[in-house]
Amino acid sequence: MLDTIGAGSAQKTAQLGWTGAVRFLHLAPRAFLPMRAAETITLVAGKGIEGDRYMIGNEEGFYSHKPEEGRQVTLFELETLVALKRDAGIELGPQEHRRNVTVEGVPLNHLVGRRFWLGEALLEATRLSVPCRHIEEITGKAIFDPLINRSGLNCKILQGGIVKVGDTVRNAA
């Protein structure tokens, strides 16, 4: 939902207003191992997610030798799972899209460069996360093409904290 601010002025400024929820949490201990479901995850500012392969200083697996702040935690929309089933007839589970956090009601494509709260943690969205072609090998499903325009969101952890299934996701404005 977009709210306008300064309606009385000649120039109107739009501000994104939204609230979402955490639906699923997953950790990837290694690149080609199955994702592990979790009820809670711990985000560590400047490092990553405890137990995940991209935790800076503890990397293991595919691409892990390339630490990147934007890869510290990756979000994915539940709405995309619904759209893939509806539009492409592909049923993809939350563990199969290979992102750490599945959210609902969060406008991921509009958050690049913005800060927001994920449970207790403050994040800054750095870039959209385009799927790698090897996701088809991992899942055994032809999902790369239908997924390419429905990307996830890579985020830097500014303030760490615990994130639980059911936590709110809200803008930091």
Order of alpha helices (4+ residues) and beta strands (2+ residues): beta-beta-beta-beta-beta-beta-beta-alpha-beta-beta-beta-alpha-alpha-beta-beta-beta
